[in-house]
Amino acid sequence: MLVNDTWVPTFPKARYLIVRTEFDYVNDEQETEDVEPWLKDLNLNVLSDSIKHVLGAGLIDLVSNDHHVCDEIKLIQTPGYTIGHIGKNFIQPS
């Protein structure tokens, strides 16, 4: 959120999970030439507008695309939308 002309994390006590492959893809500008220019620009804008400020605050955890958030929640790959797109899978206790 914008506070005194400076972007700061909306939830400063939260941890933000980002899949490492997706973060690296956008952060390192590894997007291939076949990515449409509008999408590449959008990704870079989101990175600079929203993610870099949270990263600078030390609130981001870069995780694998099969990361276990806790015993009941695991990230799962949901390819197609973006290179590292994930969803969450709720695990029933046994």
SERO-631817 format. One line per field, with one value per residue (C-alpha): residue in three letters; x, y, z; residue number from 1. Coordinates in nm, 3 decimals. Example, Ala and Ser with C-alpha at 12.3 -4.5 7.8 and 13.67 -1.06 7.14 Angstrom:
aa <- [ALA SER]
east <- [1.230 1.367]
north <- [-0.450 -0.106]
up <- [0.780 0.714]
i <- [1 2]
END
This chain:
aa <- [MET LEU VAL ASN ASP THR TRP VAL PRO THR PHE PRO LYS ALA ARG TYR LEU ILE VAL ARG THR GLU PHE ASP TYR VAL ASN ASP GLU GLN GLU THR GLU ASP VAL GLU PRO TRP LEU LYS ASP LEU ASN LEU ASN VAL LEU SER ASP SER ILE LYS HIS VAL LEU GLY ALA GLY LEU ILE ASP LEU VAL SER ASN ASP HIS HIS VAL CYS ASP GLU ILE LYS LEU ILE GLN THR PRO GLY TYR THR ILE GLY HIS ILE GLY LYS ASN PHE ILE GLN PRO SER]
east <- [0.000 0.110 0.214 0.364 0.453 0.630 0.507 0.507 0.375 0.005 0.057 0.401 0.378 0.281 0.509 0.462 0.523 0.640 0.746 1.117 1.098 0.832 1.013 1.345 1.177 1.041 1.314 1.595 1.394 1.425 1.096 1.148 1.090 0.768 0.605 0.381 0.525 0.217 0.254 0.625 0.556 0.277 0.501 0.780 0.530 0.390 0.744 0.846 0.511 0.414 0.680 1.010 0.879 0.775 1.106 1.295 1.110 1.237 0.889 0.915 0.990 1.091 0.958 0.941 0.624 0.547 0.610 0.423 0.282 0.181 0.063 -0.275 -0.177 0.058 0.126 0.060 0.159 -0.119 0.072 -0.050 -0.128 0.231 0.558 0.546 0.173 0.057 -0.258 -0.311 -0.417 -0.584 -0.468 -0.714 -0.566 -0.537]
north <- [0.000 0.356 0.538 0.887 0.831 0.502 0.151 -0.069 -0.423 -0.428 -0.712 -0.653 -0.960 -1.198 -1.432 -1.422 -1.751 -1.725 -2.019 -1.976 -2.073 -1.812 -1.541 -1.613 -1.619 -1.267 -1.122 -1.234 -1.128 -1.480 -1.457 -1.589 -1.395 -1.588 -1.420 -1.143 -0.799 -0.693 -0.996 -0.939 -0.573 -0.674 -0.920 -0.663 -0.402 -0.638 -0.722 -0.359 -0.232 -0.507 -0.771 -0.583 -0.384 -0.699 -0.863 -0.559 -0.588 -0.948 -1.100 -1.332 -1.703 -1.850 -2.207 -2.509 -2.579 -2.874 -2.690 -2.807 -2.499 -2.716 -3.075 -2.993 -2.770 -2.849 -2.646 -2.824 -2.735 -2.593 -2.524 -2.315 -1.974 -1.880 -2.073 -2.146 -2.127 -2.320 -2.397 -2.539 -2.886 -2.948 -3.277 -3.472 -3.589 -3.966]
up <- [0.000 -0.055 0.264 0.239 -0.128 -0.048 -0.124 0.186 0.246 0.329 0.576 0.737 0.964 0.682 0.491 0.114 -0.066 -0.426 -0.637 -0.707 -1.076 -1.144 -0.947 -1.120 -1.461 -1.421 -1.198 -1.429 -1.735 -1.873 -2.058 -2.407 -2.725 -2.789 -2.487 -2.611 -2.529 -2.330 -2.100 -2.048 -1.963 -1.727 -1.541 -1.505 -1.384 -1.120 -1.009 -0.966 -0.836 -0.594 -0.535 -0.499 -0.201 -0.016 -0.111 0.018 0.347 0.380 0.378 0.079 0.101 -0.235 -0.238 -0.466 -0.662 -0.433 -0.105 0.205 0.379 0.674 0.727 0.574 0.280 -0.008 -0.322 -0.650 -1.003 -1.219 -1.541 -1.825 -1.681 -1.599 -1.593 -1.221 -1.155 -0.852 -0.661 -0.318 -0.224 0.110 0.257 0.464 0.794 0.816]
i <- [1 2 3 4 5 6 7 8 9 10 11 12 13 14 15 16 17 18 19 20 21 22 23 24 25 26 27 28 29 30 31 32 33 34 35 36 37 38 39 40 41 42 43 44 45 46 47 48 49 50 51 52 53 54 55 56 57 58 59 60 61 62 63 64 65 66 67 68 69 70 71 72 73 74 75 76 77 78 79 80 81 82 83 84 85 86 87 88 89 90 91 92 93 94]
END
